[in-house]
Amino acid sequence: MTASSRALPRILRHYLVNPAALGYLAVVTAVGVWVGLDTLFVERLDASFAAVWLFLVTAPTSFLFAALPGAWPFVGIAVGAVAQALALGAAYRWFLGRATRRTATS
């Protein structure tokens, strides 16, 4: 394996394995489990809007996939969750880096 082929997993792990990204992914997973349980076990005479919560917690990225046909909206939820987790992880690393630089110079 070349150095460039190992760079992507290292970068993803750097931004996804931190408290902010993992906490967000835990929230998305909890909402997904709740939506699944609601869909499978709750009897209703009318439709449930529980699945909308998955789009809300992964917005705005998942909204790009919402109007597409077939299974694409569910792909959008997964893509949105990873994209938001990466953004939160990058922000976490940036703030952590600023805090360590600020305390190191003081």
Biopython code that builds the backbone (N, CA, C, O; Angstrom):
import numpy as np
from Bio.PDB.StructureBuilder import StructureBuilder

atoms = [
    (1, "MET", "N", (0.834, -1.180, 0.000)),
    (1, "MET", "CA", (0.000, 0.000, 0.000)),
    (1, "MET", "C", (0.877, 1.242, 0.000)),
    (1, "MET", "O", (1.891, 1.298, 0.696)),
    (2, "THR", "N", (0.490, 2.207, -0.765)),
    (2, "THR", "CA", (1.236, 3.454, -0.811)),
    (2, "THR", "C", (0.792, 4.375, 0.313)),
    (2, "THR", "O", (-0.209, 4.130, 0.986)),
    (3, "ALA", "N", (1.547, 5.418, 0.494)),
    (3, "ALA", "CA", (1.218, 6.374, 1.566)),
    (3, "ALA", "C", (-0.095, 7.085, 1.288)),
    (3, "ALA", "O", (-0.830, 7.399, 2.224)),
    (4, "SER", "N", (-0.409, 7.350, 0.012)),
    (4, "SER", "CA", (-1.656, 8.049, -0.302)),
    (4, "SER", "C", (-2.877, 7.169, -0.080)),
    (4, "SER", "O", (-3.948, 7.679, 0.250)),
    (5, "SER", "N", (-2.738, 5.850, -0.255)),
    (5, "SER", "CA", (-3.889, 4.980, -0.027)),
    (5, "SER", "C", (-4.179, 4.811, 1.457)),
    (5, "SER", "O", (-5.302, 4.474, 1.833)),
    (6, "ARG", "N", (-3.187, 5.040, 2.300)),
    (6, "ARG", "CA", (-3.411, 4.960, 3.742)),
    (6, "ARG", "C", (-3.801, 6.304, 4.338)),
    (6, "ARG", "O", (-4.190, 6.374, 5.504)),
    (7, "ALA", "N", (-3.703, 7.361, 3.561)),
    (7, "ALA", "CA", (-3.982, 8.695, 4.091)),
    (7, "ALA", "C", (-5.465, 8.911, 4.354)),
    (7, "ALA", "O", (-5.826, 9.504, 5.371)),
    (8, "LEU", "N", (-6.331, 8.445, 3.464)),
    (8, "LEU", "CA", (-7.772, 8.668, 3.641)),
    (8, "LEU", "C", (-8.308, 8.013, 4.912)),
    (8, "LEU", "O", (-9.000, 8.686, 5.676)),
    (9, "PRO", "N", (-8.023, 6.730, 5.181)),
    (9, "PRO", "CA", (-8.519, 6.166, 6.451)),
    (9, "PRO", "C", (-7.968, 6.887, 7.684)),
    (9, "PRO", "O", (-8.661, 7.015, 8.692)),
    (10, "ARG", "N", (-6.738, 7.349, 7.600)),
    (10, "ARG", "CA", (-6.147, 8.060, 8.737)),
    (10, "ARG", "C", (-6.853, 9.402, 8.952)),
    (10, "ARG", "O", (-7.127, 9.791, 10.087)),
    (11, "ILE", "N", (-7.142, 10.100, 7.861)),
    (11, "ILE", "CA", (-7.840, 11.381, 7.962)),
    (11, "ILE", "C", (-9.257, 11.181, 8.493)),
    (11, "ILE", "O", (-9.709, 11.925, 9.363)),
    (12, "LEU", "N", (-9.958, 10.172, 7.966)),
    (12, "LEU", "CA", (-11.318, 9.898, 8.451)),
    (12, "LEU", "C", (-11.309, 9.541, 9.928)),
    (12, "LEU", "O", (-12.151, 10.021, 10.686)),
    (13, "ARG", "N", (-10.367, 8.705, 10.344)),
    (13, "ARG", "CA", (-10.292, 8.327, 11.752)),
    (13, "ARG", "C", (-9.961, 9.551, 12.611)),
    (13, "ARG", "O", (-10.478, 9.686, 13.720)),
    (14, "HIS", "N", (-9.110, 10.436, 12.108)),
    (14, "HIS", "CA", (-8.725, 11.638, 12.857)),
    (14, "HIS", "C", (-9.930, 12.530, 13.129)),
    (14, "HIS", "O", (-10.052, 13.102, 14.212)),
    (15, "TYR", "N", (-10.822, 12.649, 12.144)),
    (15, "TYR", "CA", (-11.970, 13.535, 12.302)),
    (15, "TYR", "C", (-13.209, 12.843, 12.853)),
    (15, "TYR", "O", (-14.090, 13.515, 13.389)),
    (16, "LEU", "N", (-13.304, 11.521, 12.738)),
    (16, "LEU", "CA", (-14.508, 10.831, 13.218)),
    (16, "LEU", "C", (-14.367, 10.260, 14.626)),
    (16, "LEU", "O", (-15.377, 10.023, 15.290)),
    (17, "VAL", "N", (-13.153, 10.035, 15.093)),
    (17, "VAL", "CA", (-12.971, 9.442, 16.423)),
    (17, "VAL", "C", (-12.604, 10.556, 17.404)),
    (17, "VAL", "O", (-11.440, 10.749, 17.755)),
    (18, "ASN", "N", (-13.627, 11.271, 17.828)),
    (18, "ASN", "CA", (-13.511, 12.282, 18.871)),
    (18, "ASN", "C", (-14.893, 12.435, 19.501)),
    (18, "ASN", "O", (-15.880, 11.989, 18.916)),
    (19, "PRO", "N", (-14.987, 13.046, 20.665)),
    (19, "PRO", "CA", (-16.272, 13.101, 21.368)),
    (19, "PRO", "C", (-17.394, 13.783, 20.597)),
    (19, "PRO", "O", (-18.541, 13.346, 20.682)),
    (20, "ALA", "N", (-17.101, 14.830, 19.854)),
    (20, "ALA", "CA", (-18.154, 15.551, 19.131)),
    (20, "ALA", "C", (-18.748, 14.688, 18.034)),
    (20, "ALA", "O", (-19.968, 14.552, 17.949)),
    (21, "ALA", "N", (-17.914, 14.104, 17.196)),
    (21, "ALA", "CA", (-18.393, 13.288, 16.079)),
    (21, "ALA", "C", (-19.071, 12.020, 16.577)),
    (21, "ALA", "O", (-20.129, 11.644, 16.073)),
    (22, "LEU", "N", (-18.476, 11.361, 17.556)),
    (22, "LEU", "CA", (-19.079, 10.125, 18.068)),
    (22, "LEU", "C", (-20.392, 10.406, 18.797)),
    (22, "LEU", "O", (-21.327, 9.610, 18.710)),
    (23, "GLY", "N", (-20.470, 11.509, 19.504)),
    (23, "GLY", "CA", (-21.731, 11.881, 20.163)),
    (23, "GLY", "C", (-22.826, 12.144, 19.149)),
    (23, "GLY", "O", (-23.965, 11.717, 19.339)),
    (24, "TYR", "N", (-22.491, 12.846, 18.068)),
    (24, "TYR", "CA", (-23.476, 13.105, 17.019)),
    (24, "TYR", "C", (-23.932, 11.800, 16.364)),
    (24, "TYR", "O", (-25.125, 11.603, 16.134)),
    (25, "LEU", "N", (-22.988, 10.916, 16.066)),
    (25, "LEU", "CA", (-23.364, 9.630, 15.468)),
    (25, "LEU", "C", (-24.207, 8.794, 16.423)),
    (25, "LEU", "O", (-25.067, 8.033, 15.979)),
    (26, "ALA", "N", (-23.972, 8.924, 17.731)),
    (26, "ALA", "CA", (-24.802, 8.220, 18.713)),
    (26, "ALA", "C", (-26.221, 8.768, 18.712)),
    (26, "ALA", "O", (-27.178, 8.004, 18.838)),
    (27, "VAL", "N", (-26.372, 10.081, 18.573)),
    (27, "VAL", "CA", (-27.709, 10.686, 18.503)),
    (27, "VAL", "C", (-28.438, 10.210, 17.249)),
    (27, "VAL", "O", (-29.618, 9.864, 17.309)),
    (28, "VAL", "N", (-27.736, 10.192, 16.107)),
    (28, "VAL", "CA", (-28.354, 9.730, 14.861)),
    (28, "VAL", "C", (-28.755, 8.255, 14.983)),
    (28, "VAL", "O", (-29.828, 7.867, 14.521)),
    (29, "THR", "N", (-27.910, 7.444, 15.596)),
    (29, "THR", "CA", (-28.234, 6.036, 15.790)),
    (29, "THR", "C", (-29.440, 5.868, 16.699)),
    (29, "THR", "O", (-30.310, 5.041, 16.425)),
    (30, "ALA", "N", (-29.504, 6.640, 17.778)),
    (30, "ALA", "CA", (-30.644, 6.549, 18.694)),
    (30, "ALA", "C", (-31.943, 6.939, 17.998)),
    (30, "ALA", "O", (-32.972, 6.293, 18.192)),
    (31, "VAL", "N", (-31.895, 7.990, 17.191)),
    (31, "VAL", "CA", (-33.094, 8.400, 16.452)),
    (31, "VAL", "C", (-33.475, 7.324, 15.441)),
    (31, "VAL", "O", (-34.659, 7.047, 15.253)),
    (32, "GLY", "N", (-32.488, 6.716, 14.792)),
    (32, "GLY", "CA", (-32.766, 5.637, 13.845)),
    (32, "GLY", "C", (-33.407, 4.426, 14.507)),
    (32, "GLY", "O", (-34.327, 3.825, 13.953)),
    (33, "VAL", "N", (-32.922, 4.070, 15.688)),
    (33, "VAL", "CA", (-33.528, 2.952, 16.429)),
    (33, "VAL", "C", (-34.952, 3.306, 16.836)),
    (33, "VAL", "O", (-35.853, 2.473, 16.736)),
    (34, "TRP", "N", (-35.160, 4.538, 17.293)),
    (34, "TRP", "CA", (-36.506, 4.962, 17.678)),
    (34, "TRP", "C", (-37.462, 4.915, 16.486)),
    (34, "TRP", "O", (-38.596, 4.455, 16.616)),
    (35, "VAL", "N", (-37.003, 5.390, 15.326)),
    (35, "VAL", "CA", (-37.846, 5.363, 14.125)),
    (35, "VAL", "C", (-38.145, 3.925, 13.723)),
    (35, "VAL", "O", (-39.276, 3.612, 13.351)),
    (36, "GLY", "N", (-37.154, 3.052, 13.791)),
    (36, "GLY", "CA", (-37.373, 1.645, 13.462)),
    (36, "GLY", "C", (-38.368, 0.977, 14.392)),
    (36, "GLY", "O", (-39.256, 0.253, 13.943)),
    (37, "LEU", "N", (-38.222, 1.219, 15.686)),
    (37, "LEU", "CA", (-39.163, 0.638, 16.645)),
    (37, "LEU", "C", (-40.562, 1.203, 16.459)),
    (37, "LEU", "O", (-41.550, 0.474, 16.560)),
    (38, "ASP", "N", (-40.647, 2.492, 16.188)),
    (38, "ASP", "CA", (-41.948, 3.114, 15.955)),
    (38, "ASP", "C", (-42.612, 2.525, 14.717)),
    (38, "ASP", "O", (-43.818, 2.278, 14.707)),
    (39, "THR", "N", (-41.831, 2.306, 13.690)),
    (39, "THR", "CA", (-42.379, 1.759, 12.448)),
    (39, "THR", "C", (-42.839, 0.311, 12.623)),
    (39, "THR", "O", (-43.886, -0.074, 12.102)),
    (40, "LEU", "N", (-42.075, -0.474, 13.339)),
    (40, "LEU", "CA", (-42.378, -1.903, 13.459)),
    (40, "LEU", "C", (-43.452, -2.228, 14.485)),
    (40, "LEU", "O", (-44.266, -3.124, 14.260)),
    (41, "PHE", "N", (-43.471, -1.516, 15.610)),
    (41, "PHE", "CA", (-44.289, -1.971, 16.724)),
    (41, "PHE", "C", (-45.478, -1.090, 17.099)),
    (41, "PHE", "O", (-46.297, -1.500, 17.920)),
    (42, "VAL", "N", (-45.597, 0.088, 16.533)),
    (42, "VAL", "CA", (-46.697, 0.979, 16.908)),
    (42, "VAL", "C", (-47.756, 0.942, 15.815)),
    (42, "VAL", "O", (-47.485, 1.253, 14.655)),
    (43, "GLU", "N", (-48.970, 0.558, 16.206)),
    (43, "GLU", "CA", (-50.093, 0.508, 15.270)),
    (43, "GLU", "C", (-50.766, 1.878, 15.208)),
    (43, "GLU", "O", (-51.064, 2.484, 16.237)),
    (44, "ARG", "N", (-50.998, 2.351, 13.995)),
    (44, "ARG", "CA", (-51.662, 3.639, 13.799)),
    (44, "ARG", "C", (-52.681, 3.516, 12.688)),
    (44, "ARG", "O", (-52.539, 2.697, 11.779)),
    (45, "LEU", "N", (-53.706, 4.338, 12.773)),
    (45, "LEU", "CA", (-54.675, 4.389, 11.692)),
    (45, "LEU", "C", (-54.203, 5.305, 10.572)),
    (45, "LEU", "O", (-54.580, 5.128, 9.413)),
    (46, "ASP", "N", (-53.379, 6.280, 10.923)),
    (46, "ASP", "CA", (-52.859, 7.198, 9.919)),
    (46, "ASP", "C", (-51.336, 7.063, 9.849)),
    (46, "ASP", "O", (-50.756, 6.222, 10.537)),
    (47, "ALA", "N", (-50.714, 7.854, 9.053)),
    (47, "ALA", "CA", (-49.265, 7.759, 8.852)),
    (47, "ALA", "C", (-48.504, 8.368, 10.030)),
    (47, "ALA", "O", (-49.005, 9.256, 10.721)),
    (48, "SER", "N", (-47.306, 7.881, 10.239)),
    (48, "SER", "CA", (-46.426, 8.421, 11.263)),
    (48, "SER", "C", (-45.358, 9.292, 10.604)),
    (48, "SER", "O", (-44.848, 8.970, 9.531)),
    (49, "PHE", "N", (-45.038, 10.381, 11.254)),
    (49, "PHE", "CA", (-43.997, 11.258, 10.749)),
    (49, "PHE", "C", (-42.681, 11.044, 11.490)),
    (49, "PHE", "O", (-41.826, 11.929, 11.498)),
    (50, "ALA", "N", (-42.514, 9.890, 12.105)),
    (50, "ALA", "CA", (-41.298, 9.627, 12.872)),
    (50, "ALA", "C", (-40.060, 9.639, 11.988)),
    (50, "ALA", "O", (-39.003, 10.097, 12.423)),
    (51, "ALA", "N", (-40.165, 9.149, 10.760)),
    (51, "ALA", "CA", (-38.995, 9.095, 9.878)),
    (51, "ALA", "C", (-38.482, 10.472, 9.498)),
    (51, "ALA", "O", (-37.335, 10.607, 9.073)),
    (52, "VAL", "N", (-39.303, 11.485, 9.641)),
    (52, "VAL", "CA", (-38.866, 12.845, 9.340)),
    (52, "VAL", "C", (-37.730, 13.253, 10.278)),
    (52, "VAL", "O", (-36.874, 14.052, 9.896)),
    (53, "TRP", "N", (-37.711, 12.719, 11.495)),
    (53, "TRP", "CA", (-36.669, 13.063, 12.446)),
    (53, "TRP", "C", (-35.294, 12.654, 11.944)),
    (53, "TRP", "O", (-34.311, 13.340, 12.222)),
    (54, "LEU", "N", (-35.205, 11.552, 11.211)),
    (54, "LEU", "CA", (-33.908, 11.162, 10.648)),
    (54, "LEU", "C", (-33.401, 12.197, 9.655)),
    (54, "LEU", "O", (-32.202, 12.469, 9.591)),
    (55, "PHE", "N", (-34.308, 12.769, 8.885)),
    (55, "PHE", "CA", (-33.896, 13.823, 7.964)),
    (55, "PHE", "C", (-33.516, 15.092, 8.716)),
    (55, "PHE", "O", (-32.606, 15.811, 8.304)),
    (56, "LEU", "N", (-34.207, 15.368, 9.812)),
    (56, "LEU", "CA", (-33.918, 16.585, 10.568)),
    (56, "LEU", "C", (-32.569, 16.524, 11.278)),
    (56, "LEU", "O", (-31.848, 17.521, 11.312)),
    (57, "VAL", "N", (-32.216, 15.364, 11.847)),
    (57, "VAL", "CA", (-30.942, 15.285, 12.566)),
    (57, "VAL", "C", (-29.756, 15.184, 11.614)),
    (57, "VAL", "O", (-28.620, 15.407, 12.032)),
    (58, "THR", "N", (-29.989, 14.855, 10.346)),
    (58, "THR", "CA", (-28.902, 14.802, 9.376)),
    (58, "THR", "C", (-28.971, 15.939, 8.362)),
    (58, "THR", "O", (-28.243, 15.929, 7.369)),
    (59, "ALA", "N", (-29.833, 16.909, 8.602)),
    (59, "ALA", "CA", (-29.969, 18.063, 7.705)),
    (59, "ALA", "C", (-28.738, 18.939, 7.824)),
    (59, "ALA", "O", (-28.091, 18.919, 8.871)),
    (60, "PRO", "N", (-28.397, 19.671, 6.852)),
    (60, "PRO", "CA", (-29.027, 19.917, 5.562)),
    (60, "PRO", "C", (-28.608, 18.948, 4.461)),
    (60, "PRO", "O", (-29.196, 18.955, 3.379)),
    (61, "THR", "N", (-27.600, 18.112, 4.721)),
    (61, "THR", "CA", (-27.104, 17.227, 3.662)),
    (61, "THR", "C", (-28.153, 16.232, 3.203)),
    (61, "THR", "O", (-28.272, 15.973, 2.005)),
    (62, "SER", "N", (-28.913, 15.673, 4.125)),
    (62, "SER", "CA", (-29.905, 14.665, 3.747)),
    (62, "SER", "C", (-31.042, 15.255, 2.921)),
    (62, "SER", "O", (-31.692, 14.533, 2.166)),
    (63, "PHE", "N", (-31.291, 16.559, 3.054)),
    (63, "PHE", "CA", (-32.352, 17.179, 2.254)),
    (63, "PHE", "C", (-32.012, 17.202, 0.771)),
    (63, "PHE", "O", (-32.912, 17.286, -0.066)),
    (64, "LEU", "N", (-30.734, 17.128, 0.434)),
    (64, "LEU", "CA", (-30.348, 17.071, -0.971)),
    (64, "LEU", "C", (-30.822, 15.779, -1.632)),
    (64, "LEU", "O", (-31.006, 15.737, -2.849)),
    (65, "PHE", "N", (-31.019, 14.725, -0.839)),
    (65, "PHE", "CA", (-31.424, 13.426, -1.346)),
    (65, "PHE", "C", (-32.915, 13.153, -1.152)),
    (65, "PHE", "O", (-33.418, 12.145, -1.648)),
    (66, "ALA", "N", (-33.625, 14.016, -0.451)),
    (66, "ALA", "CA", (-34.996, 13.735, -0.029)),
    (66, "ALA", "C", (-35.974, 13.549, -1.180)),
    (66, "ALA", "O", (-36.894, 12.738, -1.070)),
    (67, "ALA", "N", (-35.805, 14.263, -2.261)),
    (67, "ALA", "CA", (-36.771, 14.197, -3.368)),
    (67, "ALA", "C", (-36.393, 13.161, -4.419)),
    (67, "ALA", "O", (-37.101, 13.008, -5.415)),
    (68, "LEU", "N", (-35.297, 12.454, -4.214)),
    (68, "LEU", "CA", (-34.868, 11.458, -5.196)),
    (68, "LEU", "C", (-35.691, 10.183, -5.070)),
    (68, "LEU", "O", (-36.198, 9.892, -3.987)),
    (69, "PRO", "N", (-35.837, 9.421, -6.141)),
    (69, "PRO", "CA", (-36.666, 8.217, -6.100)),
    (69, "PRO", "C", (-35.954, 7.033, -5.445)),
    (69, "PRO", "O", (-34.735, 7.031, -5.274)),
    (70, "GLY", "N", (-36.740, 6.050, -5.093)),
    (70, "GLY", "CA", (-36.204, 4.788, -4.586)),
    (70, "GLY", "C", (-35.595, 4.902, -3.202)),
    (70, "GLY", "O", (-36.143, 5.546, -2.308)),
    (71, "ALA", "N", (-34.453, 4.265, -3.053)),
    (71, "ALA", "CA", (-33.783, 4.221, -1.755)),
    (71, "ALA", "C", (-32.815, 5.370, -1.551)),
    (71, "ALA", "O", (-32.141, 5.416, -0.521)),
    (72, "TRP", "N", (-32.720, 6.297, -2.490)),
    (72, "TRP", "CA", (-31.785, 7.413, -2.372)),
    (72, "TRP", "C", (-32.005, 8.281, -1.138)),
    (72, "TRP", "O", (-31.020, 8.757, -0.573)),
    (73, "PRO", "N", (-33.238, 8.515, -0.684)),
    (73, "PRO", "CA", (-33.376, 9.300, 0.558)),
    (73, "PRO", "C", (-32.699, 8.641, 1.760)),
    (73, "PRO", "O", (-32.179, 9.338, 2.632)),
    (74, "PHE", "N", (-32.698, 7.320, 1.816)),
    (74, "PHE", "CA", (-32.041, 6.629, 2.927)),
    (74, "PHE", "C", (-30.525, 6.685, 2.788)),
    (74, "PHE", "O", (-29.807, 6.735, 3.786)),
    (75, "VAL", "N", (-30.045, 6.676, 1.560)),
    (75, "VAL", "CA", (-28.618, 6.894, 1.322)),
    (75, "VAL", "C", (-28.246, 8.303, 1.770)),
    (75, "VAL", "O", (-27.172, 8.525, 2.330)),
    (76, "GLY", "N", (-29.138, 9.244, 1.518)),
    (76, "GLY", "CA", (-28.906, 10.620, 1.940)),
    (76, "GLY", "C", (-28.801, 10.763, 3.443)),
    (76, "GLY", "O", (-28.045, 11.603, 3.931)),
    (77, "ILE", "N", (-29.539, 9.965, 4.181)),
    (77, "ILE", "CA", (-29.446, 10.000, 5.644)),
    (77, "ILE", "C", (-28.061, 9.543, 6.083)),
    (77, "ILE", "O", (-27.445, 10.165, 6.948)),
    (78, "ALA", "N", (-27.571, 8.457, 5.488)),
    (78, "ALA", "CA", (-26.237, 7.959, 5.838)),
    (78, "ALA", "C", (-25.149, 8.950, 5.432)),
    (78, "ALA", "O", (-24.227, 9.218, 6.203)),
    (79, "VAL", "N", (-25.260, 9.487, 4.229)),
    (79, "VAL", "CA", (-24.276, 10.468, 3.764)),
    (79, "VAL", "C", (-24.328, 11.715, 4.639)),
    (79, "VAL", "O", (-23.288, 12.271, 4.993)),
    (80, "GLY", "N", (-25.525, 12.152, 4.986)),
    (80, "GLY", "CA", (-25.669, 13.320, 5.848)),
    (80, "GLY", "C", (-25.079, 13.102, 7.226)),
    (80, "GLY", "O", (-24.449, 14.002, 7.782)),
    (81, "ALA", "N", (-25.276, 11.919, 7.783)),
    (81, "ALA", "CA", (-24.738, 11.631, 9.106)),
    (81, "ALA", "C", (-23.209, 11.662, 9.089)),
    (81, "ALA", "O", (-22.586, 12.232, 9.985)),
    (82, "VAL", "N", (-22.611, 11.054, 8.077)),
    (82, "VAL", "CA", (-21.148, 11.039, 7.994)),
    (82, "VAL", "C", (-20.613, 12.438, 7.698)),
    (82, "VAL", "O", (-19.609, 12.851, 8.280)),
    (83, "ALA", "N", (-21.262, 13.164, 6.809)),
    (83, "ALA", "CA", (-20.804, 14.518, 6.478)),
    (83, "ALA", "C", (-20.871, 15.440, 7.694)),
    (83, "ALA", "O", (-19.935, 16.196, 7.955)),
    (84, "GLN", "N", (-21.972, 15.379, 8.433)),
    (84, "GLN", "CA", (-22.098, 16.219, 9.630)),
    (84, "GLN", "C", (-21.109, 15.788, 10.706)),
    (84, "GLN", "O", (-20.554, 16.633, 11.407)),
    (85, "ALA", "N", (-20.883, 14.479, 10.847)),
    (85, "ALA", "CA", (-19.914, 14.000, 11.839)),
    (85, "ALA", "C", (-18.505, 14.469, 11.475)),
    (85, "ALA", "O", (-17.734, 14.861, 12.350)),
    (86, "LEU", "N", (-18.172, 14.429, 10.183)),
    (86, "LEU", "CA", (-16.866, 14.935, 9.755)),
    (86, "LEU", "C", (-16.732, 16.432, 10.039)),
    (86, "LEU", "O", (-15.684, 16.887, 10.497)),
    (87, "ALA", "N", (-17.778, 17.184, 9.772)),
    (87, "ALA", "CA", (-17.737, 18.627, 10.032)),
    (87, "ALA", "C", (-17.600, 18.909, 11.529)),
    (87, "ALA", "O", (-16.818, 19.767, 11.936)),
    (88, "LEU", "N", (-18.364, 18.182, 12.343)),
    (88, "LEU", "CA", (-18.247, 18.371, 13.797)),
    (88, "LEU", "C", (-16.876, 17.948, 14.298)),
    (88, "LEU", "O", (-16.303, 18.608, 15.165)),
    (89, "GLY", "N", (-16.342, 16.854, 13.761)),
    (89, "GLY", "CA", (-15.006, 16.404, 14.148)),
    (89, "GLY", "C", (-13.938, 17.406, 13.762)),
    (89, "GLY", "O", (-13.008, 17.651, 14.531)),
    (90, "ALA", "N", (-14.060, 17.991, 12.570)),
    (90, "ALA", "CA", (-13.097, 19.005, 12.142)),
    (90, "ALA", "C", (-13.188, 20.242, 13.029)),
    (90, "ALA", "O", (-12.165, 20.815, 13.402)),
    (91, "ALA", "N", (-14.405, 20.653, 13.366)),
    (91, "ALA", "CA", (-14.572, 21.804, 14.253)),
    (91, "ALA", "C", (-14.011, 21.511, 15.641)),
    (91, "ALA", "O", (-13.385, 22.373, 16.258)),
    (92, "TYR", "N", (-14.237, 20.299, 16.129)),
    (92, "TYR", "CA", (-13.707, 19.908, 17.430)),
    (92, "TYR", "C", (-12.178, 19.956, 17.431)),
    (92, "TYR", "O", (-11.571, 20.497, 18.355)),
    (93, "ARG", "N", (-11.565, 19.393, 16.401)),
    (93, "ARG", "CA", (-10.099, 19.403, 16.306)),
    (93, "ARG", "C", (-9.570, 20.832, 16.182)),
    (93, "ARG", "O", (-8.529, 21.166, 16.747)),
    (94, "TRP", "N", (-10.292, 21.668, 15.443)),
    (94, "TRP", "CA", (-9.855, 23.049, 15.282)),
    (94, "TRP", "C", (-9.902, 23.792, 16.613)),
    (94, "TRP", "O", (-8.949, 24.481, 16.977)),
    (95, "PHE", "N", (-11.024, 23.650, 17.347)),
    (95, "PHE", "CA", (-11.131, 24.311, 18.653)),
    (95, "PHE", "C", (-10.121, 23.748, 19.640)),
    (95, "PHE", "O", (-9.547, 24.493, 20.434)),
    (96, "LEU", "N", (-9.901, 22.447, 19.597)),
    (96, "LEU", "CA", (-8.932, 21.829, 20.493)),
    (96, "LEU", "C", (-7.525, 22.336, 20.172)),
    (96, "LEU", "O", (-6.735, 22.597, 21.079)),
    (97, "GLY", "N", (-7.219, 22.474, 18.892)),
    (97, "GLY", "CA", (-5.914, 23.002, 18.497)),
    (97, "GLY", "C", (-5.730, 24.444, 18.914)),
    (97, "GLY", "O", (-4.642, 24.830, 19.342)),
    (98, "ARG", "N", (-6.776, 25.249, 18.797)),
    (98, "ARG", "CA", (-6.688, 26.645, 19.223)),
    (98, "ARG", "C", (-6.476, 26.740, 20.725)),
    (98, "ARG", "O", (-5.702, 27.572, 21.198)),
    (99, "ALA", "N", (-7.166, 25.881, 21.477)),
    (99, "ALA", "CA", (-7.034, 25.921, 22.930)),
    (99, "ALA", "C", (-5.633, 25.498, 23.371)),
    (99, "ALA", "O", (-5.071, 26.085, 24.296)),
    (100, "THR", "N", (-5.070, 24.489, 22.719)),
    (100, "THR", "CA", (-3.728, 24.057, 23.119)),
    (100, "THR", "C", (-2.671, 25.072, 22.702)),
    (100, "THR", "O", (-1.691, 25.263, 23.423)),
    (101, "ARG", "N", (-2.845, 25.722, 21.561)),
    (101, "ARG", "CA", (-1.894, 26.770, 21.144)),
    (101, "ARG", "C", (-1.989, 27.976, 22.065)),
    (101, "ARG", "O", (-0.977, 28.597, 22.389)),
    (102, "ARG", "N", (-3.217, 28.310, 22.491)),
    (102, "ARG", "CA", (-3.396, 29.474, 23.364)),
    (102, "ARG", "C", (-2.767, 29.219, 24.732)),
    (102, "ARG", "O", (-2.134, 30.117, 25.288)),
    (103, "THR", "N", (-2.925, 28.023, 25.282)),
    (103, "THR", "CA", (-2.345, 27.737, 26.592)),
    (103, "THR", "C", (-0.831, 27.537, 26.503)),
    (103, "THR", "O", (-0.115, 27.795, 27.470)),
    (104, "ALA", "N", (-0.340, 27.077, 25.346)),
    (104, "ALA", "CA", (1.097, 26.890, 25.192)),
    (104, "ALA", "C", (1.831, 28.232, 25.099)),
    (104, "ALA", "O", (2.966, 28.352, 25.558)),
    (105, "THR", "N", (1.182, 29.238, 24.504)),
    (105, "THR", "CA", (1.827, 30.543, 24.387)),
    (105, "THR", "C", (1.679, 31.393, 25.640)),
    (105, "THR", "O", (2.392, 32.384, 25.794)),
    (106, "SER", "N", (0.782, 31.033, 26.526)),
    (106, "SER", "CA", (0.561, 31.840, 27.742)),
    (106, "SER", "C", (1.594, 31.562, 28.797)),
    (106, "SER", "O", (1.551, 32.156, 29.875)),
]
sb = StructureBuilder()
sb.init_structure("model")
sb.init_model(0)
sb.init_chain("A")
sb.init_seg("    ")
for serial, (resi, resn, name, xyz) in enumerate(atoms, 1):
    if name == "N":
        sb.init_residue(resn, " ", resi, " ")
    sb.init_atom(name, np.array(xyz, "f"), 0.0, 1.0, " ", f" {name:<3s}", serial, name[0])
structure = sb.get_structure()
